[in-house]
Amino acid sequence: MSKVYVFDHPLIQHKLTYIRSKETGTKEFRELVDEVAALMAYEITRDLPLQEVEVETPLAKCKSYLLAGKKIGLVPILRAGLGMVDGILKLIPAAKVGHIGLYRDPDTLEPVEYYVKLPSDIEERDFIVIDPMLATGGSAVAAIHSLKKRGASNIKLMCLIAAPEGIERMQKEHPDVDIYVASVDEKLNEKGYIIPGLGDAGDRLFGTK
Ligand code: URA
């Protein structure tokens, strides 16, 4: 069973409050999501393996550390996932960024892939899939299936807010993928929105409606 890590860092929780507020306009919403994404990247990379190296300072040689594991790939799910990419890249600037676009088939209600572009060296990377709102979990589950089908094995899911329903579905379908989130909210409403949530993340990021 995968783990769910809820980031209770005071800065993340403080900024999340403004992100939730209906009074927060597009510009500020975008900036806050960017900042929270960077803070979450700091936390999500806590367990990256290190290797010991020797470095020569202007004064002496010493042992020091460099990242030792696989390189990182980010995969935002279009379109709201885009809002968290730049924040994460501030901390992991060498990460490659793939994209997965999905829409919901109006008849089956199942997600259908309409765009997939991933780094060519998938096997050499650990992936962070970015889906700000883990609602029913349909998109995240499908995007991760798509990544695994193409050879990815070590995957984490980063969200801003998750509903218990989405977490349950993810854990059932991808028990190997840990979930990193700023808040687990109460429930989904009948339209699939997270309550209390923040509304439509894509619309709020891009000023559409
Ligand atoms: N997607 C959103 O943007 N918001 C929700 O509440 C659920 C899904």
Residues whose N, C-alpha, C, O or C-beta is under 5 A from the ligand:
A	BS01	URA	M133 A135 G192 Y193 I194 G197 G199 D200 A201 G202
